[in-house]
Amino acid sequence: MNSNEKLLNTIIELADDSRPTNIDPSKVRKASTLSDMDFAQSLLSLEDSGFIELQFGSDLLTDILISTKVPIK
């Protein structure tokens, strides 16, 4: 399983079953076993693929919007 799949699985495990929905990025980071670099690269890759949308405030990641492309548990 690659880093993107690992992070997407972590997001699915932590999120509720509604789509679209938001999730706190700090919860995802805490639950993830990826290195900081892999975590950041996977977030960007998942955003490019349309699975998530990263939301920023004052140049800080504040929310991860989970799209309808992401399956529920």
Backbone as a printed PyTorch tensor [residue, N CA C, xyz], in Angstrom:
tensor([[[  0.8560,  -1.1690,   0.0000],
         [  0.0000,   0.0000,   0.0000],
         [  0.9090,   1.2410,   0.0000]],

        [[  0.6530,   2.1660,  -0.9050],
         [  1.4890,   3.3590,  -0.9570],
         [  1.0140,   4.4190,   0.0410]],

        [[  1.7590,   5.4930,   0.1390],
         [  1.4670,   6.5470,   1.1230],
         [  0.0950,   7.1720,   0.9120]],

        [[ -0.2830,   7.3830,  -0.3430],
         [ -1.5930,   7.9840,  -0.6300],
         [ -2.7230,   7.0840,  -0.1410]],

        [[ -2.5930,   5.7850,  -0.4030],
         [ -3.6170,   4.8440,   0.0390],
         [ -3.6820,   4.7810,   1.5620]],

        [[ -2.5240,   4.7910,   2.2070],
         [ -2.4940,   4.7620,   3.6730],
         [ -3.1890,   5.9840,   4.2630]],

        [[ -2.8980,   7.1550,   3.6940],
         [ -3.5090,   8.3770,   4.2110],
         [ -5.0010,   8.4000,   3.9230]],

        [[ -5.4030,   7.9730,   2.7420],
         [ -6.8310,   7.9380,   2.4190],
         [ -7.5670,   6.9830,   3.3560]],

        [[ -6.9740,   5.8390,   3.6650],
         [ -7.5940,   4.9030,   4.6090],
         [ -7.7150,   5.5150,   6.0020]],

        [[ -6.7020,   6.2490,   6.4160],
         [ -6.7610,   6.9330,   7.7120],
         [ -7.8970,   7.9400,   7.7340]],

        [[ -8.0310,   8.6990,   6.6640],
         [ -9.1130,   9.6980,   6.5690],
         [-10.4730,   9.0110,   6.6200]],

        [[-10.6260,   7.9130,   5.8970],
         [-11.9000,   7.1790,   5.8870],
         [-12.2310,   6.6630,   7.2890]],

        [[-11.2430,   6.1420,   7.9910],
         [-11.4620,   5.6120,   9.3360],
         [-11.9010,   6.7020,  10.3140]],

        [[-11.3600,   7.9030,  10.1660],
         [-11.6520,   8.9830,  11.1090],
         [-12.9200,   9.7640,  10.7830]],

        [[-13.3030,   9.7840,   9.5270],
         [-14.4380,  10.6180,   9.0950],
         [-15.7720,   9.9420,   9.3860]],

        [[-16.7980,  10.7880,   9.5040],
         [-18.1380,  10.2160,   9.6150],
         [-18.5860,   9.7590,   8.2300]],

        [[-19.7850,   9.2030,   8.1340],
         [-20.2430,   8.6060,   6.8820],
         [-20.8630,   9.5830,   5.8990]],

        [[-20.9700,  10.8490,   6.2420],
         [-21.5590,  11.7970,   5.2930],
         [-20.4850,  12.2850,   4.3260]],

        [[-20.9010,  12.5610,   3.1070],
         [-20.0150,  13.1250,   2.0960],
         [-20.7760,  14.2060,   1.3590]],

        [[-20.2170,  15.3440,   1.0810],
         [-18.9120,  15.7950,   1.5390],
         [-18.9380,  16.1420,   3.0290]],

        [[-17.8000,  16.0940,   3.6330],
         [-17.6600,  16.4240,   5.0460],
         [-16.2640,  16.9660,   5.3090]],

        [[-16.0860,  17.5940,   6.4350],
         [-14.7730,  18.1170,   6.8280],
         [-14.1890,  17.2770,   7.9430]],

        [[-12.8680,  17.2920,   8.0340],
         [-12.1760,  16.6160,   9.1180],
         [-11.0010,  17.4880,   9.5530]],

        [[-10.7240,  17.4550,  10.8200],
         [ -9.6310,  18.2400,  11.3920],
         [ -8.2940,  17.6280,  10.9590]],

        [[ -7.4480,  18.3970,  10.2850],
         [ -6.1770,  17.8440,   9.8210],
         [ -5.2560,  17.3850,  10.9550]],

        [[ -5.3820,  17.9780,  12.1220],
         [ -4.5220,  17.5480,  13.2320],
         [ -4.8810,  16.1350,  13.6910]],

        [[ -6.1550,  15.7680,  13.6110],
         [ -6.5690,  14.4020,  13.9560],
         [ -6.0110,  13.4070,  12.9440]],

        [[ -6.0440,  13.8020,  11.6720],
         [ -5.5170,  12.9260,  10.6240],
         [ -4.0110,  12.7630,  10.8030]],

        [[ -3.3240,  13.8550,  11.0740],
         [ -1.8700,  13.7970,  11.2450],
         [ -1.4910,  12.9240,  12.4360]],

        [[ -2.2310,  13.0760,  13.5250],
         [ -1.9500,  12.3000,  14.7340],
         [ -2.1480,  10.8010,  14.4910]],

        [[ -3.1710,  10.4410,  13.7160],
         [ -3.4770,   9.0350,  13.4660],
         [ -2.6000,   8.4290,  12.3630]],

        [[ -1.9990,   9.2610,  11.5510],
         [ -1.1850,   8.7850,  10.4380],
         [  0.1760,   8.3000,  10.9210]],

        [[  0.6640,   7.2660,  10.2590],
         [  1.9870,   6.7400,  10.5720],
         [  3.0420,   7.2270,   9.5730]],

        [[  2.6470,   8.1160,   8.6710],
         [  3.5520,   8.6100,   7.6360],
         [  4.5160,   9.6540,   8.2010]],

        [[  5.6640,   9.7710,   7.5680],
         [  6.5940,  10.8410,   7.9190],
         [  5.9650,  12.1820,   7.5290]],

        [[  6.4910,  13.2560,   8.0560],
         [  5.9530,  14.5790,   7.7330],
         [  5.9680,  14.8350,   6.2330]],

        [[  7.0520,  14.4830,   5.5720],
         [  7.1780,  14.7050,   4.1260],
         [  6.1610,  13.8690,   3.3540]],

        [[  6.0480,  12.5800,   3.6850],
         [  5.0820,  11.7130,   3.0060],
         [  3.6540,  12.1740,   3.2630]],

        [[  3.3790,  12.6230,   4.4740],
         [  2.0500,  13.1230,   4.8210],
         [  1.6970,  14.3300,   3.9370]],

        [[  2.6080,  15.2820,   3.8490],
         [  2.3570,  16.4860,   3.0440],
         [  2.2080,  16.1400,   1.5690]],

        [[  3.0710,  15.2900,   1.0550],
         [  2.9950,  14.9000,  -0.3540],
         [  1.7080,  14.1400,  -0.6540]],

        [[  1.2940,  13.2870,   0.2610],
         [  0.0620,  12.5250,   0.0630],
         [ -1.1610,  13.4290,   0.1010]],

        [[ -1.1730,  14.4160,   1.0050],
         [ -2.2780,  15.3770,   1.0290],
         [ -2.4070,  16.0760,  -0.3170]],

        [[ -1.2890,  16.5450,  -0.8470],
         [ -1.3160,  17.2450,  -2.1320],
         [ -1.7420,  16.3240,  -3.2670]],

        [[ -1.2770,  15.0900,  -3.2360],
         [ -1.6470,  14.1200,  -4.2700],
         [ -3.1330,  13.7800,  -4.2070]],

        [[ -3.6580,  13.5950,  -2.9950],
         [ -5.0880,  13.3010,  -2.8450],
         [ -5.9310,  14.4960,  -3.2780]],

        [[ -5.4240,  15.7050,  -3.0480],
         [ -6.1430,  16.9000,  -3.5060],
         [ -6.1250,  16.9560,  -5.0310]],

        [[ -4.9870,  16.6960,  -5.6390],
         [ -4.8890,  16.6950,  -7.1060],
         [ -5.8030,  15.6480,  -7.7350]],

        [[ -6.0330,  14.5450,  -7.0310],
         [ -6.8930,  13.4690,  -7.5270],
         [ -8.3730,  13.7430,  -7.2900]],

        [[ -8.6830,  14.7960,  -6.5370],
         [-10.0750,  15.1510,  -6.2990],
         [-10.7140,  14.4730,  -5.1070]],

        [[ -9.9270,  13.7530,  -4.3000],
         [-10.4850,  13.0830,  -3.1290],
         [-10.7210,  14.0480,  -1.9690]],

        [[ -9.8500,  15.0290,  -1.8500],
         [ -9.9650,  15.9920,  -0.7570],
         [ -9.7130,  17.3980,  -1.2850]],

        [[-10.1140,  18.3780,  -0.4890],
         [ -9.7750,  19.7700,  -0.7540],
         [ -9.1640,  20.3190,   0.5240]],

        [[ -7.9900,  20.8830,   0.3970],
         [ -7.3020,  21.4530,   1.5530],
         [ -7.7580,  22.8870,   1.7290]],

        [[ -8.1430,  23.2350,   2.9510],
         [ -8.6160,  24.5820,   3.2400],
         [ -7.6440,  25.2450,   4.2060]],

        [[ -7.2200,  26.4480,   3.8170],
         [ -6.2020,  27.1670,   4.5800],
         [ -6.7640,  28.4560,   5.1590]],

        [[ -6.2000,  28.8650,   6.2850],
         [ -6.4840,  30.1440,   6.9030],
         [ -5.1810,  30.6890,   7.4500]],

        [[ -4.8180,  31.8760,   7.0530],
         [ -3.5380,  32.4820,   7.4740],
         [ -2.3590,  31.5640,   7.1790]],

        [[ -2.3650,  30.9630,   5.9980],
         [ -1.3020,  30.0740,   5.5330],
         [ -1.1640,  28.7920,   6.3440]],

        [[ -2.1530,  28.4760,   7.1640],
         [ -2.1450,  27.2270,   7.9300],
         [ -3.2890,  26.3340,   7.4510]],

        [[ -3.0480,  25.0400,   7.4070],
         [ -4.0900,  24.0870,   7.0460],
         [ -5.1150,  24.0240,   8.1750]],

        [[ -6.3540,  24.3930,   7.8760],
         [ -7.3840,  24.4430,   8.9070],
         [ -8.4160,  23.3240,   8.7880]],

        [[ -8.6200,  22.8210,   7.5850],
         [ -9.6380,  21.7940,   7.3630],
         [ -9.2760,  20.9460,   6.1550]],

        [[ -9.7400,  19.7270,   6.1850],
         [ -9.6710,  18.8560,   5.0180],
         [-11.1150,  18.5360,   4.6380]],

        [[-11.5260,  18.9650,   3.4550],
         [-12.8610,  18.6700,   2.9450],
         [-12.7810,  17.3510,   2.1880]],

        [[-13.5830,  16.4020,   2.5980],
         [-13.5940,  15.0780,   1.9750],
         [-14.6840,  15.0730,   0.9130]],

        [[-14.3070,  14.7650,  -0.3180],
         [-15.2570,  14.8180,  -1.4330],
         [-16.1260,  13.5600,  -1.4800]],

        [[-17.0900,  13.6000,  -2.3770],
         [-17.9870,  12.4550,  -2.5590],
         [-17.2820,  11.2980,  -3.2440]],

        [[-16.0730,  11.4980,  -3.7640],
         [-15.2930,  10.4100,  -4.3790],
         [-14.7600,   9.4390,  -3.3270]],

        [[-14.7040,   9.8680,  -2.0780],
         [-14.1500,   9.0300,  -1.0190],
         [-15.2440,   8.1020,  -0.4860]],

        [[-14.9970,   6.8010,  -0.5220],
         [-16.0090,   5.8710,  -0.0150],
         [-16.1610,   5.9770,   1.4980]],

        [[-17.3080,   5.5310,   1.9700],
         [-17.4930,   5.4550,   3.4280],
         [-16.9040,   4.1430,   3.8970]],

        [[-16.8010,   3.9780,   5.1950],
         [-16.1830,   2.7780,   5.7880],
         [-16.7030,   1.5590,   5.1190]]])
